[in-house]
């Protein structure tokens, strides 16, 4: 299984060739966080009449995992370790990381939000946008 950050889902929906190829080579099933579902939807709302169900169906092949207390506690543990090392991550990215970690799957991203030294000790993160992958 492959756990996708919202940055990857957005690029997939936009048909970014290298992202589509990378993810399709990984094969299904694809997982994400319910928070990522919101982030994707949030990127297209604003007309007052957006059909959010239709937006969600556009990436219906990606199964969302719900946030829960266990994931929230894990995110807190990761943040504590990061801060002890002099780093800090946004809460939403920590919750996505903790959700991915709960599955044991690789977290695939397409932005620099997850680039911290300690994070790579906690979870396997692949940044499609990095030049050195």
C-alpha positions in Angstrom: 0.0 0.0 0.0 1.0 3.6 -0.6 0.0 6.5 1.6 -0.5 9.7 -0.3 -0.2 13.2 1.0 -2.7 15.8 -0.4 0.2 17.3 -2.5 0.4 14.1 -4.4 -3.4 13.7 -4.8 -3.6 17.3 -6.2 -0.8 16.6 -8.7 -2.5 13.4 -9.7 -5.8 15.2 -10.3 -4.0 17.8 -12.4 -2.3 15.1 -14.4 1.3 16.0 -13.6 3.1 13.3 -15.6 6.0 12.4 -13.3 3.7 12.2 -10.3 1.1 10.1 -12.1 3.8 7.7 -13.4 5.5 7.4 -10.0 2.2 6.7 -8.1 0.9 4.3 -10.7 4.1 2.4 -10.6 3.6 1.8 -6.9 0.2 0.2 -7.5 -3.0 0.2 -5.5 -4.4 0.3 -2.9 -3.8 3.9 -2.1 -4.4 5.4 1.3 -4.6 8.9 2.7 -5.7 10.8 5.8 -9.2 12.3 6.1 -7.3 15.5 6.7 -5.8 15.2 3.2 -9.3 14.7 1.8 -10.2 18.1 3.3 -7.0 19.7 2.0 -7.8 18.6 -1.6 -11.4 19.8 -1.3 -10.4 23.0 0.3 -8.3 23.8 -2.7 -11.4 23.9 -5.0 -14.1 25.4 -2.9 -15.1 29.1 -2.9 -18.0 29.4 -5.3 -20.6 28.7 -2.5 -22.0 25.9 -4.6 -19.1 23.4 -4.9 -20.3 19.8 -5.0 -17.7 18.5 -2.5 -19.0 14.9 -3.0 -18.2 15.1 -6.7 -14.7 16.5 -5.9 -14.2 13.6 -3.5 -15.3 11.1 -6.2 -12.5 12.4 -8.5 -10.0 10.5 -6.2 -12.3 7.8 -5.1 -9.6 5.2 -5.6 -7.8 6.6 -2.6 -9.1 5.3 0.7 -9.2 7.8 3.6 -8.3 6.8 7.2 -10.0 8.7 9.9 -8.2 10.7 12.6 -8.5 9.3 16.0 -7.0 9.7 19.5 -4.3 7.1 18.9 -3.1 9.1 15.8 -3.3 12.4 17.7 -1.1 11.0 20.5 1.4 9.7 18.0 1.5 13.1 16.3 2.3 14.6 19.7 5.1 12.1 20.3 6.6 12.9 16.9 6.3 16.7 17.6 8.0 16.2 20.9 10.9 14.5 19.3 11.2 17.1 16.6 11.2 19.9 19.1 13.8 18.2 21.2 15.9 18.2 18.0 15.2 21.9 17.4 12.6 21.4 14.7 8.8 21.8 14.5 6.2 20.7 12.0 2.7 22.1 11.3 0.0 20.2 13.1 -1.8 19.1 9.9 1.5 17.6 8.6 2.1 15.8 11.9 -1.4 14.3 11.8 -0.8 13.1 8.2 2.5 11.6 9.2 1.1 9.9 12.3 -1.8 8.5 10.2 0.7 7.2 7.6 2.9 5.7 10.3 -0.1 3.9 11.8 -0.3 1.9 8.5 3.4 1.2 8.3 3.3 2.4 4.7 5.6 4.7 2.8 4.4 8.3 2.9 4.6 9.8 -0.6 4.7 13.6 -0.9 5.2 16.2 -3.6 6.4 19.2 -1.5 9.0 20.1 1.1 6.6 20.2 4.1 7.9 16.8 5.4 11.6 17.4 5.0 13.1 17.1 8.4 16.0 15.0 9.4 14.3 13.3 12.3 11.1 12.5 10.4 13.1 10.1 8.1 14.0 8.2 11.3 10.3 7.8 12.1 8.8 6.9 8.7 9.8 6.2 5.2 9.0 9.4 3.3 9.5 9.7 -0.5 9.4 13.2 -2.0 8.5 12.9 -5.7 9.7 16.5 -6.2 13.2 15.9 -4.8 15.9 15.9 -7.4 18.0 13.2 -5.8 15.4 10.4 -5.6 
